Each structure stands twice: as structure tokens, then as C-alpha cells.
Amino acid sequence: MATLDSVRVRDYMSTKLITFTPDMEVMRAVNTLVQHGIAGAPVVNKDGQVVGMFSEKDCLSVALVASQDTCIAGPVSQFMSTKVVTVDPEMNLTQLATMFVNQSFRRYPVLENGKLVGQISRSDVMKAINSLC
């Protein structure tokens, strides 16, 4: 029987990603998250490098600005989180679960050879646990 030690990030990561650019209008990004029912997405620059994450938590910062000014405008880069921790597609899910327990992130971009190849979330780990047990 497989265990979380034998299952890799690659096996459960999402590969069809929505991404944002740093210069994208923030309300367009908020709308995209809502429309697609997702909680966050990587922010990539013109060279395809991950430079941030834009999540529901960051949207709360947008809401705080909106409470003071009815005209919310600005780029995603003004609101995104720039502390980005990435994982490798070959990492096992035990290591990944440990990261989720010890850090407050809900998702990690997956990079292979410096390129964004996917994203893995807490719910993806839950799916792995469910399928293994």
C-alpha cells in the first residue's frame, strides 16, 4: 500500500493554473478569483518567474482600502504577498504536509528547473490522504 512518503507533489498538484501579472488591475484579479472559485494564484512576471502570490488574504487588504476609498485601483503588485515559498514536484507529501503544518500558507507554487509547473494546496493533500486510506 502506498504512503504519503511514496507519493510525490507531482501526483496531486494542479497543472491548469490561473496566474496573474504584477501590473494586472487588482479588482480584475479579485473578480477572477471569485469567478473561478479559487482562493489564490501565483503572480508571474513577463519572464514567467513567480514573483508573488495573490490570495483571499490579500483581497482582505483590498477590502480595507475600499472601506476608506470607494474607488479601488492599483496593480496586483501593490497587494500581493511577496514571500513566496515554492516546492519541487518530486517532494513527497509527508514533507509537504509538514510544511503546511508549520507554516501558514494554504498553497505552494511548484517549480521545476525554475519554471512554474503547478500548484499544490492543502486540499490536494487531503485528496491524497483520502485515496490512500
C-alpha positions in Angstrom: 0.0 0.0 0.0 1.3 3.5 -0.9 2.0 6.0 1.9 2.4 9.8 1.9 6.2 9.1 1.8 5.9 7.4 -1.5 3.5 9.9 -3.2 5.0 13.0 -4.8 3.7 16.5 -5.2 3.6 15.8 -9.0 1.0 13.2 -8.4 -1.6 15.6 -6.9 -0.6 19.1 -8.0 -2.9 21.2 -10.2 -1.3 22.0 -13.6 -4.1 24.1 -15.2 -3.4 27.3 -13.4 -4.7 30.8 -13.4 -1.9 33.2 -12.9 -1.7 37.0 -12.5 0.8 39.6 -13.6 2.2 42.2 -11.2 0.7 45.0 -13.3 -2.8 43.5 -13.6 -5.6 45.7 -12.1 -6.3 44.3 -8.6 -10.1 44.3 -9.0 -9.8 42.2 -12.2 -7.7 39.7 -10.2 -10.3 39.7 -7.3 -13.0 39.1 -9.9 -11.1 36.2 -11.4 -10.7 34.5 -8.0 -14.4 34.8 -7.3 -15.5 33.7 -10.8 -13.3 30.6 -10.7 -14.0 29.8 -7.0 -10.3 29.7 -6.2 -8.5 31.0 -3.1 -5.3 32.2 -4.7 -3.0 32.1 -7.6 0.7 32.8 -8.4 1.8 36.1 -9.8 4.4 35.8 -12.6 6.5 38.4 -14.3 7.0 38.7 -18.1 9.8 36.1 -17.9 7.5 33.6 -16.3 9.2 33.8 -12.9 7.0 33.6 -9.8 7.3 36.9 -8.0 4.3 36.7 -5.6 1.1 35.1 -4.6 -2.3 36.8 -4.7 -4.8 35.2 -2.3 -8.0 35.7 -0.4 -6.0 37.1 2.5 -4.5 39.7 0.1 -8.1 40.5 -1.0 -8.9 41.5 2.5 -6.2 44.2 2.2 -8.1 45.4 -0.9 -11.3 45.4 1.2 -9.6 47.6 3.9 -8.6 50.1 1.2 -12.1 50.0 -0.2 -13.5 50.9 3.3 -11.6 54.2 3.1 -11.9 54.9 -0.6 -14.8 53.7 -2.9 -12.5 53.8 -5.9 -10.2 50.8 -5.6 -7.5 50.8 -8.1 -3.9 49.7 -8.4 -1.8 46.8 -9.6 -1.8 43.3 -8.1 1.9 44.1 -7.1 0.6 46.6 -4.5 -1.4 43.9 -2.7 0.3 40.5 -3.4 2.4 38.6 -0.9 6.0 38.6 -2.0 7.2 36.0 0.5 6.8 33.0 -1.8 7.9 29.6 -0.7 7.9 27.0 -3.6 8.2 23.3 -3.7 9.7 20.7 -6.1 7.4 18.3 -7.9 9.5 15.4 -6.6 8.9 16.3 -2.9 7.0 13.6 -1.0 3.6 14.5 0.6 4.9 13.8 4.1 7.4 16.6 3.7 4.7 18.8 2.1 2.2 18.1 4.9 4.9 19.1 7.5 5.4 22.4 5.6 1.6 23.0 5.8 1.5 22.3 9.5 4.5 24.5 10.3 3.7 27.5 8.0 0.5 29.5 7.4 0.4 29.0 3.6 -2.6 27.3 2.1 -0.9 26.6 -1.2 2.6 26.4 -2.8 3.7 27.1 -6.3 5.5 24.1 -7.8 8.7 24.9 -9.7 10.8 22.6 -11.8 14.1 23.9 -13.1 12.9 27.4 -12.1 9.7 27.2 -14.1 6.2 27.2 -12.7 4.7 23.8 -13.5 1.8 23.6 -11.0 0.4 24.5 -7.6 -0.4 22.3 -4.7 -2.8 23.1 -1.8 -3.9 21.7 1.5 -7.0 20.2 -0.2 -4.8 18.4 -2.7 -3.0 16.7 0.3 -6.4 15.8 1.7 -7.3 14.1 -1.6 -4.1 12.1 -1.4 -4.9 11.0 2.2 -8.4 10.1 1.2 -7.2 8.0 -1.7 -4.6 6.2 0.3 -6.7 5.3 3.3 
